[in-house]
Amino acid sequence: MDQKNKRLKKFRKDIALIENKLRGKRIVIVSGGFSEERKTSIESGDAVFAELKNKGFDVLKIDPKKDDINPIWRTDDVEVKW
């Protein structure tokens, strides 16, 4: 197996380990916001949200410009905030 294939195999193994650690946790994706990069943030947040949802994760997406994030940010119910 060449170096490229070894790195790819290790990368896939690392991703699987990360995904397993996140299973069963509530994940909040914060996207949008107030900056001039709002549109890009929403697009990337949507992509991350969709991918996690498709993989069966418990995920919620919020936009601080539209949503009050304080109740979500302060709760122990959310274990991963991104």
N, C-alpha and C positions, 0 to 999 in steps of 0.2 A: 504494500500500500504506500503510495507516494505521500509527501508532506501535505499537499493540498487536501487529499482525502482524509488524512489523519486529523487535520485541523477542523474539517467539516464534521467529522464524526464526533470530535470533542465538543464542538459548538452545539450540535444537536443534543448531546447528552447533558450539557450545561443548561440548555433551554428547558429540557424535560425536568430537571431538578428544580429549577425556578418555578415552573408551572405547578409542580407537585406541592411546593411550599405555599403557593398562593391558593390552592384549592380549598374551598370551605371558608375562605375569608371574604369579607365585603370589601370591594375595591371601588374607590371613587376617582373618577377622571375629572379633573378641573381643566376646562378649556374655555377659550373666548377671552374674557377679561376686558381690560380697558385700553390696551396699548394699540399702536398702529399695526401690530402683527395679529390682531384679533381674528381676521379671516383665516389665516394660516393655522392659528391655534385651534380654531373650531374644526377645520378640515382634518388636522392630525388627531385631535381628540375624538372625532367621529370615527376615524379609521381604527384607532386603538380600542374604542368602545365596541365597535362592531366585531373586531377580531376576538376580543375577550368573551363577548356574548356568544359568538358562534362556537367557542370552545367550552361553553357551559359555566363560565365564571359568574359569580354574583357581583354585578357591576352597575354602577350608577354614574351618570354624567351630569355635571353641573357647570353653570356659567356664572361667575361672580357678578357679572353685569346685570343678570336677570334674576338670579337666585340668591337667597340669603344663605351663605355658606356656614355661618356661625353654628347653628344647631348640628349640622353634619360634622363640622370640623371638631367640635368639642365632645362628641359622643364616643363612647367606648365600642359602639356597634360597628364602627368603621375601623378596620385594621390596616388598610393600605390606602394612602392618599397620594395621588399622582397628578 
